[in-house]
């Protein structure tokens, strides 16, 4: 599986978790000790974002990573890979 797809999925899941918690990006950034721009980059799955930023966001959302078998990419995800 393409690494950019993995990061994109993680960013999407973190965004959904933030929204479900009723937090704005600014509130999450404050909780995580990051800038709002870094939270935006995490949620977009920007490849240059360091693992520490993901760890801070996960911690602020009271979440952790779990390694699971990869699911096949959706048609939408495949389309995003070719943009």
Residue, then its C-alpha position, 0 to 999 in steps of 0.5 A: x500500500x502506498x505510504x501517502x494513502x496510509x498518512x491520508x487515512x490517518x489524517x482523515x481519522x484524526x479529523x473525524x475524531x476531532x469533530x466528534x469531540x466537538x473541538x476546533x482545529x485551534x482548540x486541538x492545537x492548544x491541547x496538543x501544544x502545536x500550531x493550528x497550521x500543524x494540525x491542518x497539515x496533520x489532518x491533510x496528511x502532509x507527508x513532511x509532518x513529523x511523527x511527533x506531531x501525530x503523537x501529540x494530536x493522538x495524545x490530545x484526543x486520548x487516542x493511540x495508534x493500532x497496527x491493523x491489516x490494510x484495507x483496499x483503497x476506495x475509488x475516491x482514495x485512488x483518485x486522490x493519489x493521481x491528483 
